[in-house]
Amino acid sequence: MTPAQLLALDQIAHAAVACEAACGCPAALSAAQAGLESAWLSRMSGTNNCFGIKSTAAIPGRELVPTHEWFTPAELEHFLCGDGRTAVPATPPQQHGARTLYNVRDWFAAFDSLADCFAFHGGLLQRGVYAPAWKIYQFDADFPKYVGAIAAHYATDPHYSESVLAIASGANVAKAIAAARTA
C-alpha cells in the first residue's frame, strides 16, 4: 500500500472499530468495503460516502457520480428510468453471463462525516435484504459466508465477495484494526 493508502486505512480502521462497537458490524468488513468502494478514500468527491451507498430518501444529500455497473438488459432498462442517470457499454466490452459492464453516472448518498457514513452502513447491513444474513452471522459467525450473502445484494460486480475477503484478510487491514482497537 502507498503512504496515502495507509493514512486512509488508519482513518477507515478507526471509523470501522467505532461502528463495530456501536452496532456489531465487523470492523474488517467495514474497512474492506470502504477501501474497495472508495479506493482508500480517494473517490468520495466530498460526499464522505466511502461505501458507494446509493442515494435514498433516508439520506438527504446526493451527488451524481461516475462509476461502473454490471447489468442484464432488463436491469439496464430499469436503471435508465429518468433522473439523469446514464449508461454506456464499457470499452472494451465485458460480459459475465447475462450481464454486461457499463460505465454509468448514478446518484450516490452524501454524508456530513465519515462517521455518519460508517454508522449508516453498519445499520444498513443489519436490515432489509441484509437482515437474514445478519441473523445467521450472529449465530454462526461465518465471516466468508456473511460477506458472500451481503455481496449478492450489495454490488453488481460478480467478484465482489472475493475482493472484499481478500482486503479484509490482508495484514495491513488487520494491523490497522488492531491499532484502532487499542487507541
Buried (B, 14 or more C-beta within 10 A) or exposed (E): BEEEBEEBBBBBBBBBBBBBEEBEBBBBBBBBBBBBBBEBBEBBEEBBBBBBBBBEEEBEEBBBBEBBBBBEEEBBEEBBEEEEEEBEEBEEEEEEEEBBBBBBBBBBBBBEEBBBBBBBBBBBBBEEEBEEBBEBBEEEEEBEBBBBBBBEEBBBBEEBBBBBBEBBEBEBBBEBBEBBBEE
